[in-house]
Amino acid sequence: MDVRLPDSKRPPDSGYDGLQARSRMTAPLPPRRNRWRPMAAVAAAVLVALVLWRILAPTQSRPPKQAPAPVRIALVRSRNVVIQEHTVGSIIANATVQVTAQVGGQLIATHFKEGDFVHKGDLLFELDPRPFRAALAQAAATQARDQASLVSARNDAVRYAALAQQGAASRSQADQFVAQEKALAATVQADAASVQAARLNLSYSQIRSPVDGKTGAIAVQQGNIIPANTANPLVTITQIHPVKVSFFLPQSDLPRIQERMASHAMIAAIRIRGEGGGTRAAFVDFVSNAVSNQTGTIELRATFPNVDNALVPGQMTDVSVSLGELKNALVVPHDAVNLGPDGPYVWLVDRGSTAHMRKVAVLNDDGSTAAVAGRIAPGDRVITDGSLRVVENGHVRVIGGQGRGDAAATDAQ
C-alpha cells in the first residue's frame, strides 16, 4: 500500500520531489526584456515625421504667385455733357375718323379708291336721294298749307277785334280768333323745322370727308343698304399731315422735363428706321397730366409735319430727348462703370500699375460714355476691360485702350 505523506512532512531531499526542488534552485534565470524600447522607437518615428512635415508642408501649400491681370484702360476726361434720354416711341395719327351714314339708304356710288388721300368736304359715298327729296317736298307742302291757314286766321283775328270794339261781336269770340292765329303760327314754325330736317337728310345722302387724310379699306359695296349710325364704319380716314410721336420717360426726369417745357426748349429727335431714313426733330408740345402707376413713366408727344408721308401711324421709332447739360462733367467710357452690391464703381490704375476701387455716382449714361461723380479726377486711368480678375491693391498689366480711350491708354503706357 502506497501511502503519500504531506508535503510538509516529506524530507526535502528524498525522492524525485527533492531532486526537482534542487534543480529549480540551481537553474540560471532567463534575461529580463526592456519594455521601453518599442515605445522609444515609435516616438522617434513620430518626431522624424513632424520634422519632415515642418520642412516640406509650407512649400507644398504655398499658392503659386499669380501674374498681373491684363487690362485695357482709358483716361478720365472733363467736358460738357448733354443729358439725353433714349427710348422707343410710336407714331400716332393726328386724327382718326370713322365715317358712318347719318341716314339709312341704298348706296349708289363710291367716289374714291381705297388708300386715296382725300380732303375735307370731298364726296365719298352717295345714297339714293329720292326718298329724301320726296320727304323734303312733303314737308314744304305742309308748310305752305299751314302758312295759308295762318294768313286766314290772322285776318279773322283782325276783323273780330274791330267788331268787338264796335260791340258787334263779343270779346270772347275775338280772343278765340287770336288764339287760333297764334296756334297756326306755331304750326308754321314746326313745318319750317320739318323742311329744314328734310333738307338736312337730303344732304346726308351725300357722305363727305370730315378731315384731310388717307382712306383705309372700304367696308361696303355699291348696292348695299346702309343703316343709319351703324357701329361698323363705312371707311376710316387717318390724318397723317401732321402726325404725333408718343413716347414715355421715367418719372425721375420730371424736374428736368418741367424745366425744359417752361423754357420751351425741349426737343425730341427721331430716327427713321430703314435705308435713307435719317433723323428729324420737333418741339415737345404735350406732357401728360398723370404718371402711370403701373410703369412709373409719363407720356410726352411731339408733332411732326410729315409732308413726305414717311411716318405711318403705328410705326415704332427711336426717340432721343435733350433734358439739360452738365458743365465740366467727369466722363469715362460706359464699359468702365461696374455695378456692385454697394452701387456703381470704377477701377483706377495708379502709376505703379496698382488697381484701386472707387465708388461713383452715374449722372448720365448714353450707352457710349458715362458722366460720373466721385473720388476721381481728370487724367486718372480707369479700367475698361479685364476687370473680372482685378482685386483691390492688385497689380495689373496694361495692354491697351478700348473704344474712345484707345489713344489715351496708349499715351498712358
FENTACOR-V305427 format. One record per helix or strand of 3 or more residues. SS is the DSSP state (h for helix, s for strand). FROM is the first residue (numbers start at 1). TO is the last residue. If there is no record, write none. Layout:
BEGIN
ss = <SS | SS>
from = <FROM | FROM>
to = <TO | TO>
END
This chain:
BEGIN
ss = <h | h | s | s | s | s | h | h | s | s | s | h | s | s | s | s | h | s | s | s | s | s | h | s | h>
from = <15 | 37 | 69 | 77 | 105 | 123 | 130 | 171 | 206 | 213 | 235 | 251 | 267 | 279 | 297 | 316 | 334 | 338 | 343 | 354 | 369 | 381 | 387 | 395 | 403>
to = <26 | 61 | 75 | 99 | 110 | 127 | 166 | 204 | 208 | 215 | 250 | 262 | 271 | 287 | 304 | 333 | 336 | 340 | 349 | 365 | 374 | 385 | 389 | 400 | 412>
END
